[in-house]
Amino acid sequence: MDHIGSRLDLTKDQKAQVNTIIAAERTNVEPLFAQLAASWQQMRAATTGGQFNEEEVRALAASQAKTITELIVVKERVKVKVYAVLTLEQRTKADQMQEQMESHFGGRFANGS
């Protein structure tokens, strides 16, 4: 966040607001990361030594998908709240940064690399 904050030239007040937003959402994120870690451990245990129970793997994968969905929702909620703190000029910069990142990563995914 510090890197992005400096690129957007956030004021001290804006940094405080962003930190408050992030801190408020942290209580939502921490249990999700714990759930994801537990699910990954269960997946490793379920497939150790070449064992494979498709029903169990599907159930674990579905659980991981739900957790990842919730993490994405929290991330986007934070993004919108932070965006509301920005000035018009900072929003323009943030949009450009987002486009550059999507272009960079989107190109990689589109090319299969």
Buried (B, 14 or more C-beta within 10 A) or exposed (E): EEEEBEEBEBEEEBBEBBEEBBEEBEEBBEEBEEBBEEBEEBBEEBBEEEEEEEEBBEBBEEBBEBBEEBBEEBEEEBEEBBEEBBEEEBBEBBEEEEEEEEEEEEEEEEEEE
